[in-house]
Amino acid sequence: MARGAGAGGDADGARGDADRARGDADYAAALGLGPSALGRLDLPADGEETAAARLLRFHFLANRPAPAAFPRVALRLLELVLDEEVDVGELCRLVELDLAVAGAVLARANAAAGRALDAVETVRHAVTRVGLSEVARVAASAALGALYDEQASRAFGAHRALWPVLFQHAVVSGRLTAELARGRRDATPELAFMAGLLHDVGLAVGMRSLTALTVDGTLPAREPASALRVLLQVHVELGVEAARAWRLPARLVEVVERHHEEAPAPGPSAAAAQLVRVASALDLLQVLPGASPGAAREAVQA
């Protein structure tokens, strides 16, 4: 970040950094996110995990998600976030339809309002407090959180620790991708945010198949590190299949499919895919070192 010359410029820069850090912390708290529960992972794939990944793929393809499996509110919020002329009334109405989403939005706004006199009690007030863009992003993230609900794996506790980690990776990737898109002509922050939020959705849908195969005894119980190794082998294919089944916008399906490519062919989402590649790799390097062996190379190339 550019800073002014001298002590005054350094002080202004430090205050700006502190304000951004508080904003990030408020955002994370509103969504119930916290530090990774897994710590450092060593994730070299082996033959048994590759075989498990193949079984997971077959199970997923035999039980493809229906269009209705994608959270309805999240889909409409996604469309609104991508709309250059967002209808504030429609956005507020959608947020208010889902108590969890509304709660996340009010929590984020009240975290900012904690330094003011008045509490935020309505979604419209939240828009005036933190801005339309921030409300839309918090709402979309919270709505998408249904895909990462650990209740889906409650029958097998060993997988439970991965759900919040995968959700946190999605949200952090979305936020970072949007920041990387600022000032660019080939990718808007709105598209970049949704691309980052959804790029690894294959991990979430794959987890459901992995849990089902474990519960019915087809696959042995495995620790989080092993479960993640299995998922990473097939998450792109599963994510593309799910995104198409949910009829997500073509621009976002393209990012899900191509975010690991070194040089995506020109297209409406080529720039967003590259920015997602950077953001995702940087987050994995910081939160789950070793989870993706190619993360450092991808970050540098992109």
C-alpha positions as CSV (number, residue, x, y, z in Angstrom):
1,M,0.0,0.0,0.0
2,A,1.3,3.4,-0.9
3,R,2.1,5.6,2.1
4,G,2.9,9.2,2.6
5,A,6.4,10.4,3.3
6,G,7.6,10.9,6.8
7,A,6.2,10.0,10.2
8,G,2.7,11.3,9.4
9,G,2.5,9.1,6.3
10,D,3.6,6.1,8.4
11,A,1.0,6.8,11.0
12,D,-1.8,7.1,8.5
13,G,-0.7,3.9,6.9
14,A,-0.6,2.1,10.2
15,R,-4.1,3.4,11.0
16,G,-5.4,2.2,7.6
17,D,-3.9,-1.3,8.2
18,A,-5.5,-1.5,11.6
19,D,-8.9,-0.4,10.2
20,R,-8.7,-3.1,7.5
21,A,-7.6,-5.7,10.1
22,R,-10.6,-4.8,12.3
23,G,-12.9,-5.0,9.3
24,D,-11.6,-8.5,8.3
25,A,-12.0,-9.7,11.9
26,D,-15.5,-8.3,12.1
27,Y,-16.4,-10.0,8.8
28,A,-15.0,-13.4,10.0
29,A,-16.8,-13.1,13.3
30,A,-20.1,-12.5,11.6
31,L,-19.8,-15.7,9.7
32,G,-18.5,-17.7,12.7
33,L,-15.1,-18.3,11.2
34,G,-12.0,-18.9,13.2
35,P,-8.4,-20.2,12.9
36,S,-7.8,-23.5,11.1
37,A,-8.4,-26.5,13.3
38,L,-6.0,-28.7,11.3
39,G,-2.7,-26.9,11.6
40,R,0.1,-28.0,9.3
41,L,-0.6,-31.0,7.1
42,D,1.7,-33.2,5.1
43,L,-0.4,-34.4,2.2
44,P,1.4,-36.7,-0.3
45,A,-1.1,-38.8,-2.2
46,D,-0.8,-42.6,-2.0
47,G,-2.3,-45.5,-3.8
48,E,-5.1,-46.2,-1.2
49,E,-6.2,-42.5,-1.3
50,T,-6.2,-42.5,-5.1
51,A,-8.4,-45.6,-5.1
52,A,-10.7,-43.8,-2.6
53,A,-10.9,-40.8,-4.8
54,R,-12.0,-43.0,-7.7
55,L,-14.8,-44.5,-5.5
56,L,-15.8,-41.0,-4.4
57,R,-16.1,-39.8,-8.0
58,F,-18.3,-42.8,-9.0
59,H,-20.5,-42.2,-6.0
60,F,-20.9,-38.5,-6.8
61,L,-21.7,-39.2,-10.5
62,A,-24.3,-41.7,-9.5
63,N,-25.9,-39.2,-7.1
64,R,-25.5,-35.9,-8.9
65,P,-27.0,-33.0,-6.9
66,A,-30.3,-31.6,-8.2
67,P,-30.7,-28.0,-9.1
68,A,-32.6,-27.4,-5.9
69,A,-29.6,-28.6,-3.8
70,F,-28.0,-25.2,-4.2
71,P,-29.3,-22.8,-1.5
72,R,-32.1,-20.8,-3.2
73,V,-31.3,-17.5,-1.4
74,A,-27.6,-17.9,-2.2
75,L,-28.3,-18.3,-5.9
76,R,-30.4,-15.1,-6.1
77,L,-27.9,-13.2,-4.0
78,L,-25.2,-14.4,-6.3
79,E,-27.1,-12.9,-9.3
80,L,-27.6,-9.6,-7.4
81,V,-23.9,-9.4,-6.5
82,L,-23.0,-9.8,-10.2
83,D,-25.6,-7.2,-11.3
84,E,-24.0,-3.8,-11.9
85,E,-27.3,-2.1,-10.9
86,V,-28.2,-3.9,-7.6
87,D,-31.7,-3.4,-6.5
88,V,-31.3,-2.5,-2.8
89,G,-34.9,-3.3,-1.9
90,E,-34.6,-6.8,-3.5
91,L,-31.3,-7.4,-1.7
92,C,-32.8,-6.5,1.7
93,R,-35.8,-8.6,1.1
94,L,-33.7,-11.7,0.2
95,V,-31.5,-11.2,3.2
96,E,-34.5,-11.0,5.5
97,L,-35.9,-14.3,4.2
98,D,-33.1,-16.2,5.9
99,L,-32.5,-15.8,9.6
100,A,-28.9,-17.0,9.4
101,V,-28.1,-14.7,6.6
102,A,-29.8,-11.7,8.2
103,G,-28.0,-12.5,11.5
104,A,-24.6,-12.5,9.8
105,V,-25.3,-9.2,8.1
106,L,-26.5,-7.5,11.3
107,A,-23.5,-9.0,13.2
108,R,-21.1,-7.5,10.6
109,A,-22.8,-4.1,10.7
110,N,-23.0,-4.0,14.5
111,A,-19.3,-4.9,14.8
112,A,-18.7,-1.7,12.9
113,A,-21.4,0.1,14.8
114,G,-19.7,-0.8,18.1
115,R,-17.6,2.3,17.6
116,A,-20.7,4.4,17.0
117,L,-23.6,5.3,19.2
118,D,-26.5,3.6,17.5
119,A,-27.0,-0.2,17.1
120,V,-28.0,-1.6,13.7
121,E,-31.3,-3.4,13.8
122,T,-32.4,-3.6,10.2
123,V,-30.8,-4.8,6.9
124,R,-31.4,-1.4,5.4
125,H,-29.6,0.2,8.3
126,A,-26.8,-2.2,7.7
127,V,-26.5,-1.1,4.1
128,T,-26.0,2.5,5.3
129,R,-23.5,1.4,8.0
130,V,-21.1,-0.8,6.0
131,G,-22.2,-0.3,2.4
132,L,-24.2,-2.2,-0.2
133,S,-21.3,-4.2,-1.5
134,E,-20.2,-5.4,2.0
135,V,-23.8,-6.4,2.9
136,A,-24.1,-8.3,-0.4
137,R,-20.8,-10.2,0.2
138,V,-21.6,-11.1,3.8
139,A,-25.0,-12.3,2.8
140,A,-23.8,-14.4,-0.2
141,S,-21.1,-16.0,2.0
142,A,-23.5,-16.8,4.8
143,A,-26.1,-18.2,2.4
144,L,-23.5,-20.4,0.8
145,G,-22.5,-21.7,4.2
146,A,-25.3,-24.2,4.0
147,L,-23.1,-26.2,1.6
148,Y,-20.4,-26.5,4.3
149,D,-22.8,-27.5,7.1
150,E,-21.0,-29.9,9.4
151,Q,-24.4,-31.4,10.2
152,A,-24.1,-33.3,6.9
153,S,-21.2,-35.3,8.4
154,R,-22.4,-35.6,12.0
155,A,-22.7,-39.3,11.6
156,F,-19.0,-39.5,11.3
157,G,-17.1,-37.1,13.6
158,A,-13.7,-37.5,12.0
159,H,-14.8,-35.3,9.0
160,R,-16.3,-32.6,11.1
161,A,-13.2,-30.5,11.5
162,L,-12.8,-30.1,7.8
163,W,-16.1,-28.3,7.2
164,P,-15.3,-24.9,8.8
165,V,-11.8,-25.1,7.2
166,L,-13.3,-25.5,3.7
167,F,-15.8,-22.8,4.3
168,Q,-13.1,-20.4,5.6
169,H,-11.0,-21.2,2.5
170,A,-13.9,-20.3,0.3
171,V,-14.6,-17.0,2.0
172,V,-11.0,-15.9,2.3
173,S,-10.4,-16.7,-1.4
174,G,-13.5,-14.6,-2.3
175,R,-12.3,-11.6,-0.3
176,L,-8.8,-11.8,-1.5
177,T,-9.7,-12.3,-5.2
178,A,-12.0,-9.2,-5.0
179,E,-9.1,-7.2,-3.6
180,L,-6.8,-8.4,-6.4
181,A,-9.4,-7.3,-8.9
182,R,-9.6,-3.7,-7.8
183,G,-8.4,-1.3,-10.5
184,R,-8.4,-3.9,-13.3
185,R,-10.4,-3.6,-16.5
186,D,-10.7,-7.3,-17.2
187,A,-12.3,-8.4,-13.9
188,T,-14.7,-6.6,-11.6
189,P,-14.5,-7.1,-7.8
190,E,-18.1,-8.4,-7.8
191,L,-17.3,-11.2,-10.3
192,A,-13.9,-11.9,-8.6
193,F,-15.6,-12.2,-5.2
194,M,-18.1,-14.8,-6.3
195,A,-15.5,-16.6,-8.4
196,G,-13.3,-17.0,-5.3
197,L,-16.2,-17.9,-3.1
198,L,-17.3,-20.8,-5.4
199,H,-14.1,-22.0,-7.1
200,D,-13.5,-25.0,-4.7
201,V,-17.2,-25.9,-4.3
202,G,-16.2,-29.4,-5.5
203,L,-14.6,-29.9,-2.0
204,A,-18.0,-29.3,-0.3
205,V,-20.0,-31.6,-2.6
206,G,-17.2,-34.2,-2.6
207,M,-17.3,-34.3,1.2
208,R,-20.9,-35.5,1.2
209,S,-20.0,-38.5,-1.0
210,L,-16.9,-39.3,1.1
211,T,-19.1,-39.2,4.2
212,A,-21.7,-41.4,2.7
213,L,-19.1,-44.0,1.6
214,T,-17.6,-44.0,5.1
215,V,-21.0,-44.4,6.9
216,D,-22.0,-47.3,4.7
217,G,-18.6,-49.0,5.3
218,T,-17.4,-48.8,1.7
219,L,-14.4,-46.7,2.7
220,P,-12.5,-46.9,6.0
221,A,-12.6,-44.0,8.5
222,R,-9.9,-41.5,7.8
223,E,-8.4,-38.5,9.5
224,P,-9.0,-35.0,8.2
225,A,-5.6,-34.8,6.5
226,S,-6.3,-38.0,4.5
227,A,-9.8,-37.0,3.7
228,L,-8.5,-33.7,2.2
229,R,-5.9,-35.6,0.1
230,V,-8.7,-37.7,-1.3
231,L,-10.9,-34.7,-2.1
232,L,-8.2,-32.6,-3.8
233,Q,-7.7,-35.3,-6.4
234,V,-11.3,-34.9,-7.8
235,H,-12.6,-31.6,-6.6
236,V,-12.4,-29.8,-10.0
237,E,-14.5,-32.4,-11.9
238,L,-17.0,-32.6,-9.1
239,G,-17.2,-28.8,-8.8
240,V,-17.9,-28.4,-12.5
241,E,-20.6,-31.1,-12.5
242,A,-22.3,-29.5,-9.5
243,A,-22.1,-26.0,-10.8
244,R,-23.7,-27.0,-14.1
245,A,-26.4,-29.0,-12.3
246,W,-27.1,-25.9,-10.2
247,R,-27.2,-23.8,-13.4
248,L,-24.8,-21.3,-12.0
249,P,-23.7,-18.5,-14.4
250,A,-21.4,-19.7,-17.2
251,R,-18.7,-17.2,-16.0
252,L,-18.5,-18.9,-12.6
253,V,-18.6,-22.4,-14.0
254,E,-15.6,-21.5,-16.2
255,V,-13.6,-20.4,-13.1
256,V,-14.5,-23.6,-11.2
257,E,-13.2,-25.6,-14.2
258,R,-10.1,-23.6,-15.0
259,H,-8.7,-22.1,-11.8
260,H,-5.8,-24.5,-11.8
261,E,-4.8,-23.8,-15.4
262,E,-1.5,-22.1,-15.9
263,A,-2.7,-20.0,-18.9
264,P,-6.5,-20.2,-19.4
265,A,-7.6,-19.4,-23.0
266,P,-9.1,-16.0,-23.5
267,G,-12.7,-15.9,-22.2
268,P,-15.1,-13.8,-20.1
269,S,-13.6,-15.2,-16.9
270,A,-10.0,-15.8,-17.8
271,A,-8.7,-13.0,-15.6
272,A,-10.9,-14.0,-12.7
273,A,-9.7,-17.5,-12.9
274,Q,-6.1,-16.4,-12.7
275,L,-6.8,-14.1,-9.8
276,V,-8.6,-17.0,-8.0
277,R,-5.6,-19.1,-8.7
278,V,-3.4,-16.6,-6.8
279,A,-5.8,-16.1,-3.9
280,S,-6.5,-19.8,-3.4
281,A,-2.9,-20.7,-3.5
282,L,-1.8,-18.0,-1.1
283,D,-4.5,-19.0,1.4
284,L,-3.6,-22.7,1.2
285,L,0.0,-21.8,1.8
286,Q,-0.8,-19.8,4.9
287,V,-3.6,-22.0,6.4
288,L,-2.9,-25.5,5.1
289,P,0.8,-25.7,4.2
290,G,1.3,-28.8,2.0
291,A,-2.4,-29.3,1.3
292,S,-1.7,-28.5,-2.4
293,P,1.8,-29.4,-3.5
294,G,1.6,-27.1,-6.4
295,A,0.2,-24.1,-4.5
296,A,3.5,-22.2,-4.4
297,R,4.2,-22.7,-8.1
298,E,0.7,-21.7,-9.0
299,A,0.9,-18.5,-7.0
300,V,4.2,-17.5,-8.7
301,Q,3.0,-18.4,-12.2
302,A,-0.3,-16.6,-11.9
